[in-house]
Amino acid sequence: MAGYTCIQCLQVLRQGARASTPQARLQSLATSRRRSAVSPSLIRSFGSHRNGRSLGTKPAEQTKPAPAHSCCAPKPWPSTITQRGVASKASAGALAKDNLFHSFSNSPSDAIRKRAEFIKQNAFCPHPSHQQTRAPVSPHDPEARKDTSESNLAPAHSHFECPDCGVPVYCSEGHWMDDFEAHLEICDTLRQINEDDHDLRSGRSFPEFNYPGPQDDNFVINMTNWDTYLYTREFPAINDDRSMRQVTRMLTYPQTIGSVLHELSPYGVRAGGRLTPEGLKSISALRYSLHPPKAGESTDIKGLRLKAPPVRIFILGARAESSLPRDVWLQLQYMYPRALLHLIFIGPESMANRDAEFPLPERTPENPFGGIVEDRLGGQMKITTYVDYFHTMNKAQYFGPFDPYLDCFMLFHPGLGHPASSHEWEETLPQLLETKVPILCTGYTQWDLERDINWVSEKCRGEFDVLLEPGENIFRSLRWDLNDQDPHDVSCGNWGLWAFRGKRYEATFKQED
């Protein structure tokens, strides 16, 4: 039947029959069919106002069925199925590689639309004419621009979305235009955040998340920067800046630790290396355990050798890093193929985004703090999670004694000096300094890093040694993040890095004459 139908169509064409529809109408129909993957209404609502182009035709032109002059024209589908198909094609085409920019409120992603509603309900307009809603936390805080003597307008939520970045930033278009110069400083960064968020929800394949396996002993890791590290670790080639931002957003956590503790660390004691003499002492002790000499091991019973205990890395105040895919944390283990690692996540929010693992284990005499143990991660790494404070567990001597050759603390964005979280660290910090083991600490921004350093100096002046001079983290996240409660607060994961340790008082014996 199909062959007979096609022959009929061929005969009609050979006879030179002309369709009743004008040529222009056929071209418009062909154009509308080619564009059927993207709904015109979606294009108008998601399109960038910066480009100033009007894409798409009238809705009526696309809803009209094509005139069936051929006998092989398909039968019209039911209206509900047709609309469902057009909607699915539109949602799939709206997040193409060259069409990732959409305003938050009109995003094809439900999660981003909910995020827009959250921003509109919690974020306040940063225009100087409004009254302050809280005390400024930094000189760069938009609330610091509001003069209490001249601000007359009541605080208003950010309901207006900038047409260039698509993020709700001001209460009205008038305030956005009046304060456009201040917003222009971060507008491009907000647009980049917008596109990166839509890229994660575009449904495309992510080859950059295919991580390599163990490192061969014959190949050396180069940790000069992200490019050399990914190349020498034989990651899949990443030729796109956006893919680079996505992959570094997660790898920054294990790589920040590895870049300091590894024997080929980019931080050294030479000029500009930022590592202090005291830091070299502490880090060298850990490197001795992380890079043991080859002992002639093999798989048979004759090749069994004694191994040192695992190196414990305590990650305090754990939040998002505890829910990272375990393949990400295995990249840290692959940098030390002959060492055993034990990652310990501690903090009241250490089980965030891990709902599948609830309920938590019962607290028993064998497991008094209800730790969740993951010990099937390749045989050389173990991860344990505790939903508790470190100072509570340390008072019970649960982890003691601490060994400077086998223990290290890591604090990702702890907010030591932040007014909302500093009280949670007042009891923990003295106990950390008593252990005399290295403490690595990161910050979202330079101001966040300096605030933490000033708080530690104020609380424990003269009781700690700086191991790594504060500065920008070589392996910081290349992707910028947005604070939903203040869209103008833009930061990136692990931007700054520094390290310190409790001061050690070593006794020296003087010979008497």
BELURMO-V687027 format. One record per pair of residues at least 4 apart in sequence whose ideal C-beta (glycine too) atoms are under 6 Angstrom apart, sorted by sequence separation. I is the first residue (numbers start at 1). J is the second residue. D is the distance in Angstrom with one decimal. If there is no record, write none. Layout:
{{I:J:D} {I:J:D}}
This chain:
{{21:25:4.5} {42:46:5.6} {43:47:5.3} {57:61:4.8} {77:81:4.7} {90:94:6.0} {118:122:6.0} {119:123:4.8} {137:141:5.4} {147:151:5.8} {171:175:5.7} {175:179:5.9} {179:183:5.9} {183:187:5.6} {186:190:5.7} {224:228:4.5} {229:233:6.0} {247:251:6.0} {248:252:5.6} {251:255:5.2} {252:256:5.7} {254:258:6.0} {255:259:5.8} {258:262:5.2} {269:273:5.7} {275:279:4.6} {279:283:5.7} {280:284:5.8} {286:290:6.0} {287:291:5.6} {318:322:4.2} {324:328:4.6} {367:371:5.8} {377:381:4.4} {388:392:5.5} {390:394:5.8} {403:407:5.5} {418:422:5.9} {425:429:5.3} {444:448:4.6} {456:460:5.9} {457:461:5.6} {460:464:5.5} {12:17:4.9} {21:26:5.7} {38:43:5.7} {68:73:3.4} {77:82:4.9} {102:107:4.8} {107:112:3.9} {125:130:5.6} {136:141:4.1} {139:144:5.9} {146:151:5.0} {161:166:5.9} {170:175:4.5} {230:235:4.2} {238:243:5.0} {260:265:5.9} {268:273:3.5} {275:280:5.8} {298:303:2.8} {345:350:4.5} {363:368:5.7} {388:393:5.9} {393:398:4.5} {402:407:4.7} {417:422:5.7} {443:448:4.0} {107:113:5.3} {170:176:4.1} {222:228:4.0} {223:229:5.3} {238:244:5.2} {259:265:5.8} {267:273:5.6} {269:275:5.0} {297:303:5.1} {415:421:4.0} {443:449:3.4} {483:489:3.8} {136:143:4.5} {161:168:5.0} {162:169:5.2} {267:274:5.3} {268:275:5.4} {363:370:4.7} {375:382:4.7} {432:439:5.7} {104:112:5.6} {136:144:3.9} {267:275:4.7} {297:305:5.1} {333:341:5.4} {124:133:5.0} {361:370:4.9} {374:383:4.3} {416:425:5.3} {443:452:6.0} {158:168:4.5} {160:170:4.8} {222:232:4.5} {295:305:4.3} {360:370:5.1} {480:490:5.5} {481:491:5.7} {65:76:5.7} {105:116:4.6} {132:143:5.2} {158:169:5.6} {221:232:5.1} {269:280:5.3} {373:384:5.1} {43:55:4.5} {104:116:3.5} {158:170:5.8} {159:171:5.9} {160:172:5.5} {480:492:5.1} {43:56:4.8} {160:173:5.5} {371:384:5.0} {372:385:4.5} {94:108:4.8} {132:146:4.8} {156:171:3.8} {371:386:5.1} {477:492:4.8} {40:56:2.8} {126:142:3.4} {160:176:5.5} {476:492:6.0} {477:493:3.7} {91:108:5.0} {128:145:4.9} {369:386:5.2} {453:470:5.9} {128:146:5.4} {476:494:5.0} {289:308:5.6} {369:388:5.4} {476:495:4.9} {131:151:4.7} {130:151:5.8} {212:233:5.6} {290:311:6.0} {449:470:5.6} {473:494:5.1} {129:151:6.0} {133:155:4.7} {165:187:5.1} {212:234:4.9} {289:311:5.4} {130:153:4.9} {164:187:5.4} {167:190:4.9} {212:235:5.9} {322:345:4.2} {129:153:5.0} {131:155:5.7} {263:287:5.1} {369:393:5.8} {473:497:3.9} {130:155:5.4} {165:190:3.8} {261:286:5.4} {165:191:4.3} {210:236:5.5} {318:345:3.9} {166:194:4.9} {263:291:5.2} {322:350:4.7} {470:498:3.9} {32:61:5.9} {207:236:5.2} {318:347:4.6} {413:442:5.9} {438:467:5.7} {32:62:4.8} {208:238:5.2} {310:340:3.6} {311:341:5.7} {312:342:4.8} {313:343:5.3} {314:344:5.0} {315:345:5.1} {316:346:5.3} {317:347:4.6} {319:349:4.8} {323:353:4.0} {407:437:4.6} {408:438:5.2} {409:439:4.4} {410:440:5.0} {411:441:4.5} {412:442:5.5} {433:463:5.8} {468:498:5.4} {124:155:5.1} {125:156:4.9} {310:341:5.9} {323:354:5.2} {413:444:5.7} {433:464:5.7} {468:499:3.7} {310:342:4.2} {318:350:4.2} {467:499:4.0} {125:158:5.4} {319:352:5.6} {402:435:4.2} {404:437:5.1} {467:500:5.9} {417:451:3.8} {466:500:5.3} {467:501:5.5} {123:158:4.4} {208:243:4.5} {350:385:5.2} {402:437:5.3} {417:452:4.8} {223:259:5.5} {351:387:5.4} {391:427:4.6} {416:452:4.0} {464:500:4.8} {465:501:5.4} {29:66:5.5} {120:157:5.8} {350:387:5.6} {391:428:4.5} {394:431:5.1} {390:428:5.4} {417:455:3.3} {464:502:5.8} {465:503:5.3} {120:159:5.3} {208:247:4.3} {416:455:5.0} {464:503:5.8} {340:380:5.5} {341:381:4.8} {342:382:4.9} {343:383:4.7} {344:384:5.1} {345:385:4.4} {346:386:4.9} {391:431:5.4} {463:503:5.5} {223:264:5.8} {224:266:6.0} {199:242:5.8} {223:266:5.2} {346:390:5.0} {125:170:5.1} {21:67:5.5} {125:171:3.7} {290:336:4.7} {292:338:5.4} {445:491:5.2} {333:380:5.6} {444:491:3.7} {449:496:3.5} {42:90:5.0} {120:168:5.2} {127:175:4.2} {333:381:4.4} {119:168:4.9} {196:245:6.0} {290:339:4.7} {19:69:4.8} {125:175:5.9} {445:495:5.7} {39:90:3.5} {326:377:5.8} {444:495:5.8} {37:89:4.7} {38:90:5.7} {42:94:5.3} {127:179:5.2} {442:494:4.3} {48:101:5.2} {443:496:4.1} {38:93:4.1} {442:497:5.3} {37:93:3.8} {46:102:3.9} {441:498:5.7} {103:161:5.0} {440:499:4.8} {46:106:5.6} {9:70:5.2} {45:106:4.5} {438:499:5.7} {439:500:5.5} {104:166:5.7} {8:71:5.3} {9:72:5.6} {103:166:3.9} {104:167:5.9} {322:385:5.9} {438:501:5.3} {5:71:5.8} {436:502:4.9} {5:72:4.5} {253:321:4.8} {434:502:6.0} {436:504:5.6} {433:502:3.3} {262:335:5.9} {250:324:5.8} {258:332:5.4} {316:390:5.2} {254:329:5.6} {254:331:5.1} {258:335:4.9} {250:328:5.0} {254:332:3.8} {321:412:5.5} {109:201:4.4} {101:195:5.5} {100:195:4.3} {311:406:5.3} {312:407:5.0} {313:408:5.2} {314:409:4.9} {315:410:4.8} {316:411:5.5} {309:406:5.8} {313:410:5.8} {317:414:5.0} {100:198:4.6} {100:199:5.5} {95:198:5.9} {95:202:3.8} {49:163:3.4} {50:164:5.0} {211:327:5.2} {289:405:5.1} {289:406:5.7} {215:334:5.2} {285:404:5.0} {214:334:4.9} {285:405:4.7} {214:337:5.7} {257:410:5.7} {282:438:4.6} {260:440:6.0} {282:467:5.6} {278:465:4.4} {279:467:3.2} {278:467:5.9} {279:468:5.4} {276:466:5.8} {276:467:5.9} {275:468:5.9} {274:468:5.6} {274:469:4.1} {274:471:5.7} {266:474:5.4} {259:475:5.1} {256:475:5.5} {282:501:5.7} {255:475:4.3} {252:475:5.7} {252:477:4.4} {249:477:4.9} {248:477:5.3} {248:478:4.5} {249:479:4.5} {245:478:4.7} {244:478:5.9} {245:479:3.8} {256:494:5.1} {252:493:5.3} {252:494:4.8} {196:479:5.8} {193:480:5.4} {193:482:5.0} {189:480:5.4} {189:490:5.4} {186:490:5.5} {138:447:4.8} {169:487:5.2} {167:487:5.2} {142:488:5.0} {123:485:5.9} {126:488:5.6} {122:485:5.0} {123:486:5.9} {123:487:5.6} {119:484:5.3} {118:484:5.5}}
